[in-house]
Amino acid sequence: MIELEFVDDGAIACATLKRPPANAFSAEGLLQLKEAIEALNTNPRVRALVITGDGPKFFSAGADLNTFADGDRAVAREMAARFGAAFETLADARIVTIAAINGYAMGGGLECALACDIRVAEEHAQMALPEASVGLLPSGLGTQTLPWLVGEGWAKKMILAGVRVDASTALRIGLVEDVVERGASRDAALALARGVAKQSPHGVAYSKELIALARRGVPRSAALAVERERFVDLFDTPDPREGVAAFLGKRAPHWAIDAR
């Protein structure tokens, strides 16, 4: 289900969702995604992860609806837990995560992209959370991540009224950060990942942690106190010395790789 490859001397991991015909998630695939992210988190060389779908049509169509055809409550509980665990692990990853939306991102497929830090969509992509149309609801963080990105109104249109958005609308409402031509999302996402790899490892990790505080409802005064502490914490690492020396020396920085 998940094909993993590494580029740029292992600094960037690329995960391809591969389950024909629509790259739908199974329980096994969700567990595989979770375990892959956990493994990447322990590899200090990896700075960013690009996730895309196999083929030109689908990023992912979400859950395989055959799973729920029998109306089994125990199966539903297991799948909800698998979706939640996989996408929470993705959302909380140490590395910077970028979704290259190469086509339809529906239901759990869109939730996978929503759990990433940055989203790039191809111009023909379509995005929706249509679970309520088949008697379900989003259970992979979608009811929480979508309103944060697009606001309550658009989240309700998509979840409650079944509105599907195209790439240009997704860009306008803040669902994605970039729209590129057909077939170009992976390369565009890799370009962003290479930008991440050029930054201070600790500066990026701390900044990602700080940005997440706003979403989690941490009071502003407390978050600002953490921000100042993390700035000082950077001086327990080699990054400030190397970064400033590189800037003054008009050269690219050589960041130390450690397990911090």
C-alpha positions, 0 to 999 in steps of 0.5 A: 500500500505504501511505497517509500523511497528516499532522495537527496541523500536520504534527506527527503522521503517520498511515500506513494499511496498505491492500491489500485484502482483508487488508492483507497485505505485499508486497515493494513495500509493505515497501520503501514502508514503509521509505522512508516512515519514512526520509523522516519521520525527516528531517522535524523537524516530525514527532514521532510516527507512528500506523500502522493498517490499512484497514477494520474487520477487519484491521490486517494479515494479514502476508505474502502467502503466495502469494509462497512457494507455489513454494518459491523460496529466492531469493524467501524471502531477498528477502522476509526481507530486506525484512521485516527492513529495514522493521521495523528501520527502524520500530523504530529510528525517531527519531519515536515510533511507535504501532500502532493495531491495528484488527483481526487482526494476524497474522504480519508484521502483528503484527511490524509492531506489535511494532516500534512503541513503543506498541500500542493494540488494539481489543477485537475484535483478534486477534494471532498469529505463526502462521508455523510452521503453514505451514512458515515462521517469523517473520522480521520481528524477531518472535522477538526483539521478542515475548519482550522484551514478553511473556516467553519463556513466552508467546513460545514459546506463540505462536510454537511452539504457535501460540497466538492471543491476543485483546485482553484477553489481549494487555493482560494479558501486556503485548503491548499497552498499551491496549484500546479499543472497536471503531473507537476505536484510531486516535483513542486512538493519536492522543491518545497521539501528541499527548501526545508532541508536547507533550513536549521533542523532544530529551528524547523522542529521547534517552529513546527511545534510552536505553530501547533500550539495555536491550533491546540488552544494554548493561551497566547501568553503561554505560547509566547513564553514557550517561543522565547524558551525555544529560541534560547534552547537553540543555543544548546545546539550547533545550529545558530553558530553554524547558520550565522557563520555560513551567512557571514561567510557567504556559503551554504550552512552545513547542518549537523545531523543528530538524534535530537 
